[in-house]
Structure formats: C-alpha cells, structure tokens
C-alpha cells in the first residue's frame, strides 16, 4: 500500500484543488461594509474579474490549476509504473512531492492575496473588504497535509531493489 501512497496523495490533492476552486474562495467582509447579504466568489469567478487588484491572485490560481493537472498526470504515471505497465527509472514520488510543495506555496499566496485585495487604512483602522472563503482555506489545508504525508513516500522509493 505504501508504494501507491504517493500516487493517491497526488491525485487527491489535484482533484480537490478543482473542487475547492468551485466553492466560495472569497467573500465580502460584512464587518467592514454595510451589506445585508454575504456575497461569495469562487476561484473560477475570480479569473473572470477585470481588475488590476486581482492580478496576483489570478496568476497564482492559474498556477494552481496547472500544478493540479500535473499532479493528476504524475499520479497516473506513478500508478502505471507501480503496476509494472510501464518501465521507468523516474522517481514519480519525488516529482509529486515537489509539485505538492509548489501547490501548497501557491495556495498560501492565493490565501494571502485574497486577504490583501483592496486593503486600506482609514482613520487608523485597517479596512479589509474581502476575506478568504472556505475554498481557499481548504486548498491550503489539503495541499499542506498531502505534502507532509508525501514525505513518507520519499524514503521508501529511493530505487533500492532486492537482490536475488
């Protein structure tokens, strides 16, 4: 089971990245605004917003999408290698670990970026019109946990084979 753990973690993190971009990633902070209803925006909606203040968040959401696709691809290749369908000397667990680290970093940057969109100071009080939604928070949590768990797959996959 340990030999499939890297592929499992990579595929779960990749798939859940798309799922978490589909649930609210950003919401209007009702504490600072006089709004009667909470407006929420998904990660896909953020990509369609025409504003310069969203540029960094958009770039890192696109990076997260690319990394999620690569993680799913590496997971499939790792499964094919572990079931001896393809022969390769490539360490897919190391590749998936590096991709997970990059995904975690990108998710943290998106979370910080959402919290700093249109942030201003007025009369000594910091006004943050937006706050991170559950989608952005779950992306950080899931990719972080997957990264930490994938460390265990690195030790057993150093390419050591049993001698006959």
MILUMKOL-268138 format. One record per residue (C-alpha): residue number from 0; x, y, z. Coordinates in steps of 0.25 Angstrom, whole numbers, plus 5000, padded with zeros to 4 digits. Each point is the difference from the previous one (the first is absolute). Example, Ala and Ser with C-alpha at 12.3 -4.5 7.8 and 13.67 -1.06 7.14 Angstrom:
BEGIN
 torvex   xx   yy   zz
      0 5049 4982 5031
      1 5006 5014 4998
# end
This chain:
BEGIN
 torvex   xx   yy   zz
      0 5000 5000 5000
      1 5012 5009 5003
      2 5004 5000 4986
      3 4987 5005 4995
      4 4999 5011 5011
      5 5007 5011 4991
      6 4991 4998 4988
      7 4988 5000 5010
      8 5004 5013 5006
      9 5004 5007 4987
     10 4986 4996 4994
     11 4992 5004 5012
     12 5007 5014 5001
     13 4999 5002 4985
     14 4985 4997 4999
     15 4996 5007 5013
     16 5007 5013 4995
     17 4990 5000 4989
     18 4989 4997 5010
     19 5004 5011 5010
     20 5001 5010 4988
     21 4986 4998 4998
     22 4995 5003 5014
     23 5001 5015 5005
     24 5015 5004 5001
     25 4997 5014 5004
     26 4989 5008 5006
     27 4996 5014 5004
     28 5004 5003 5014
     29 4987 5004 5006
     30 5007 5006 5012
     31 5006 5012 4992
     32 4989 5002 4991
     33 4985 5003 5001
     34 4995 4988 4992
     35 4988 4993 5004
     36 5003 4987 4993
     37 5014 4993 4998
     38 5005 4999 4986
     39 5009 4989 4997
     40 5009 4998 4988
     41 5006 4986 4995
     42 5014 4999 4995
     43 4995 4999 4986
     44 4992 5013 5001
     45 5013 5007 5005
     46 5006 4996 4987
     47 4990 5008 4992
     48 5000 5013 5008
     49 5006 5011 4993
     50 5008 5008 5010
     51 5015 5003 5003
     52 4999 4997 5015
     53 4997 4985 4996
     54 5012 4998 4991
     55 5009 4992 5010
     56 4988 4992 5005
     57 4996 4996 4986
     58 5015 4996 4996
     59 5001 4991 5012
     60 4986 4994 4998
     61 5005 4997 4986
     62 5013 4994 5005
     63 4992 4991 5010
     64 4991 4995 4988
     65 5013 4996 4992
     66 5006 4994 5012
     67 4987 4992 5003
     68 5000 4995 4986
     69 5015 4996 5001
     70 4997 4993 5013
     71 4989 4991 4994
     72 5009 4997 4988
     73 5011 4996 5010
     74 4991 4991 5008
     75 4995 4993 4988
     76 5014 4998 4995
     77 5004 4995 5014
     78 4989 4990 5001
     79 5004 4995 4986
     80 5014 4998 5005
     81 4997 4994 5013
     82 4991 4990 4993
     83 5011 4997 4990
     84 4992 5004 4988
     85 5011 5010 4996
     86 5015 4998 5003
     87 5007 5013 5005
     88 5011 5004 5009
     89 4993 5013 5003
     90 4997 5003 5015
     91 4986 5004 4999
     92 4998 5002 5015
     93 5011 5010 5000
     94 4993 5008 4988
     95 4987 4999 5007
     96 5006 5005 5013
     97 5006 5012 4993
     98 4987 5003 4993
     99 4993 4999 5013
    100 5010 5010 5007
    101 4997 5010 4988
    102 4985 4998 5001
    103 5001 5003 5015
    104 5008 5012 4998
    105 4991 5005 4989
    106 4987 4997 5009
    107 5007 5008 5011
    108 5003 5012 4991
    109 4985 5000 4995
    110 4995 5000 5014
    111 5009 5012 5004
    112 4997 5007 4987
    113 4985 4999 5002
    114 5001 5005 5014
    115 5008 5012 4994
    116 4991 5004 4989
    117 4996 5015 5001
    118 5006 5000 5014
    119 5000 5015 5005
    120 5002 5008 5013
    121 4990 5010 5004
    122 5001 5008 5013
    123 5010 4991 5006
    124 4991 4988 4997
    125 5004 4989 4990
    126 4988 4997 4990
    127 5000 4987 4993
    128 4988 4999 4991
    129 5003 4985 4996
    130 5003 4988 5009
    131 5004 4986 4995
    132 4989 4990 4998
    133 4999 4986 5004
    134 5005 4995 4986
    135 5014 5008 5002
    136 5002 4995 5014
    137 4997 4985 4996
    138 5010 5001 4988
    139 5011 5004 5010
    140 4996 4990 5010
    141 4998 4988 4991
    142 5013 5003 4992
    143 5008 5002 5012
    144 4995 4987 5006
    145 5003 4993 4987
    146 5014 5006 5000
    147 5003 4996 5014
    148 4995 4985 4997
    149 5008 4999 4987
    150 5013 5002 5008
    151 4997 4985 5005
    152 5000 4995 4985
    153 5014 5006 4997
    154 5007 4991 5010
    155 4996 4987 4994
    156 5001 5004 4986
    157 5015 5002 4998
    158 5001 4990 4989
    159 5005 4988 5009
    160 4997 4987 4994
    161 5001 4986 5007
    162 5012 4992 4995
    163 4997 4986 4996
# end
